[in-house]
Amino acid sequence: MASELIVQTLKGPTSGANANKVIIPSGQTLDASAGGVTLPAGVGGKLLQVVSGSASPGDSSITSNSWTDTSITASITPSSTSSKIVVGFTFQYGMFVSGSGSSYGGLRMLRDSTVIYGSGSDSGNLYTEGAGSGNHQYRIMSNMTYTDAPSTTSQVTYKIQGRLFNGSQLTLHWSAMPFSYTLMEIAG
């Protein structure tokens, strides 16, 4: 049967080699997952964890005028509700234009199902224009970074969606160019 110790203040010894320290022995963990840790004023901003990696899930070719999920996604479980998450995705995208027309596309970032970054119109998004006859495809490396405040200690998933506003095709992360991600939890 587990025991419970209720205290208001923990203090280490005032002298000696470990003066003013409360030590958690090697092999032991202080588990605050059911609650949280409140840092003193001015102590926020410390890096708590980093989740990073890359993947080559194949092409995401979007021909729809509706927002469409891509395979660009990454997850993290914050350790505190006051934490900020710095989300960074690096990927390649391309706009395909048939003939001499124009193509407009959009990208946006979501936390789970909530849009947190990106434009809802073709203004300020991706644009290509074909010159003359024939098909044209433009490929560009992109970095999308956003600082989020999810206010949870449950796992959150960040992802990229894309759509066409006008044109032929928006393609993300060809198999020859994997996307990469970095999620950093910063103490609030």
N, C-alpha and C positions, 0 to 999 in steps of 0.2 A: 504494500500500500504506500502510495506516495505521500510525503509529508509536505506541509506548507509552512513557510516562515514569513511572517508579516513584519516588516520593518519600515520605518520612515526614512532613515538615513544610514548608509554604509560608509564607514570611514576606515582608512588604513592607519597603521601606527604612525605616530608623529616623529619618530626618529628611527635610525638604523638604515640598512642598505635599501629597504623598500619603503622609505618614509612617504606618507601621503598617497599610497597606492593600495588599491583593492585588486588582488591578483587572481586571475582564473588560471588554474594549473594546466600544464600541457596535457593535451588529449581531452580537455573539457571544453564545452561550448556554452556561452551565455545565449540562451534562446529567447529572443524578444518577438518571435513571429506572431504570437497571439496579441501583442500590444504594440509597442513602439518605443523608440528611444528619442527623448527630447534633448537636443543639444543646447548648450548655453548660447546666449546671444553672441553673435559674431563668430561662431564656430562653423556655420553652414558653409557649403561649397566644397566639402571634401568628397573625393571620389570614393564611392562605396563598392561598386562592382562594374565590370566591363564584360559585355557579351559581344563577340565579334566572329566573323566567319565569311565564307563565300559559298556560292552554289552555282551550278550550271544546269538549271532545270529545263533548258531548251527555250525556243522562241515563244514569246507571247505576241501573237499577231492580232491586232484589234481592227475590226472593220465596222464596228458598231458606233452609233451616235449616242449610246448609253454608256455610263461609267461601268467599266469592266475590270474585275480583279486580274492582276498579273501574278506571276510566281515570285515576285520580289516581296519577301516577307521575313520578319524576324520577331522573336519573343523575348521578354524579360519579366522577372518577378521582382518588383520593388520590395525593399526591406522596410520601408516606412511610407506612410501616407503623405508625409511632407516632402518626399524626395522629388527632384526633377529628373527627367530622363532626356538626355541628349541623343537624338536619333539621327543616324547618318547612313544614307544609301548611296553607293556609287554604281552606276550602270550605264549601258549604252542604249540609245534609242535611235530610231530612224523613221523618217516620213517617206512614204512612197507616193509618187505622183505619176498618174497616167496621162500622157500627152502633155499639153501646155497649160493644164489647169493649176489651181492652187490647192493646198492641203493644210488644214488647221487641225491641230490635235491638242489635248490637254492631259496633264498629269496632276494627281493629288495624292496626299498621304492621309491614311486613316489610322486611328487607334481603335482596334476592334472594328466596330461599325460606325464610329464617329469621325467625320472629316475634321482634321486638325490643321491642314496646310494645303493650299492650292486654290486656283481660281475656278469659278464656276462658269466662266464664259471663254470665248476664244481670245479675248483681249489678254495680252501678256503671256500667251502660251506658245506652243510650237507652231512654226509656220514654214512651209516650203512652197516653192513655185517652180513648175516645170518650164523649161525654155524650149520652144519649138516642139517638134513631134517626138514620139517615143516615150519611154518610161524613165523616170528619174527617182533615185533613192539616195537620201542623205543620212549619214550616220554620225552621231555626236555622242561624246562622253558627257555624262551629267552627274552632278553631286547634289543630292537633296538632303538638307539638314534642317532639323527643327528641334527646339527645346520644349518639352511637354511637361505638364504637371498632372499625372493621371489620378492622384489622390486615392490610391489603393495599394494593398499588399497582395492582391491577386495577380496572376499572370496576365500581362497585356501583350497583344500582338499588333505590330505595326506593319503596314503593307502599302503598296503603291497601286493605284488604279489609273487607267487611262481611257480615253475616248476620242473619237473623231468628232469634230464640229463640221468639217467639210473635207472631202477628198477621198483618197483610196484606202490607205492603210497606215497604221501606226504599229511599229514593231519594237519590242523591248528585249534586251539581253540575248543576243544571238548565242548559240551554243559555243561558239568560238571565243566569246567574251563573257565570262561569268560576272555576276553582280557580287558586290561585297557590302557588308553592313557592319556598323559599330553602334551598340547601345551602351550608354554610360549612365549609371545612376549617381546622381550628385546629391549630397545631403542638403536638405532644405533649411 
